[in-house]
Amino acid sequence: MQRTNMSTQKDTDWHTENQPLVLSVSQALRLLGQRAISRQSFYAAIRRGEVPHRRLGKRILIPRQRFLEWLTAGQ
């Protein structure tokens, strides 16, 4: 029986076509990593227009593909 690393599987799942088109703020923060940025700082970056997003009423939706492109552009 072959064992797989579950955390690696979860990390690679973000890059498959089976994922939703948009992320919630919580999902985007998880993708960044637990200690990469605080929730408060992330919301501040959204308010400043630094993070690609759309508002739908009070909800903030982050287009997954644009968010991933934004992340890699900063490298």
C-alpha positions in Angstrom: 0.0 0.0 0.0 1.5 3.3 -1.1 1.3 6.3 1.3 1.0 9.8 0.1 1.7 13.1 1.8 -1.7 14.7 2.4 -0.4 18.3 2.7 1.3 18.0 -0.6 -1.9 16.7 -2.2 -3.8 19.7 -0.8 -1.2 22.1 -2.0 -1.3 20.8 -5.6 -5.1 20.7 -5.6 -5.1 24.6 -5.8 -3.5 24.4 -9.3 -6.0 21.9 -10.9 -8.8 22.8 -13.2 -11.3 21.1 -10.8 -11.1 24.1 -8.4 -13.7 26.9 -8.1 -13.3 30.0 -10.2 -13.3 32.3 -7.2 -11.8 32.1 -3.7 -13.1 33.5 -0.4 -10.8 35.6 1.7 -10.3 32.6 4.0 -9.3 30.3 1.1 -6.9 32.9 -0.3 -5.3 33.3 3.1 -4.9 29.5 3.4 -3.3 29.4 0.0 -0.8 32.1 1.1 0.1 30.1 4.2 -0.7 30.5 7.8 2.0 33.1 8.7 2.4 34.8 5.4 0.1 37.7 6.2 -2.5 38.5 8.8 -6.2 38.6 8.0 -6.3 42.3 8.8 -3.3 43.1 6.5 -4.9 41.1 3.7 -8.2 43.0 4.0 -6.1 46.3 4.0 -4.4 45.2 0.8 -7.8 44.4 -0.7 -9.1 47.9 0.2 -6.0 49.5 -1.4 -6.7 47.5 -4.6 -3.5 45.5 -4.4 -5.2 42.1 -4.4 -7.4 41.3 -7.5 -11.0 40.9 -6.3 -14.6 41.7 -6.9 -17.3 42.6 -4.5 -20.7 41.0 -4.6 -22.8 42.8 -2.0 -20.7 42.5 1.1 -18.9 39.4 -0.1 -15.4 39.7 -1.5 -14.6 37.2 -4.2 -11.1 36.6 -5.5 -10.8 35.2 -9.0 -8.6 32.2 -8.5 -6.6 32.4 -11.7 -5.9 36.2 -11.4 -4.9 35.7 -7.8 -2.4 32.9 -8.7 -1.0 35.1 -11.5 -0.7 38.0 -9.1 1.2 35.8 -6.6 3.7 34.6 -9.2 4.2 38.1 -10.7 5.6 39.3 -7.4 8.4 36.7 -7.3 
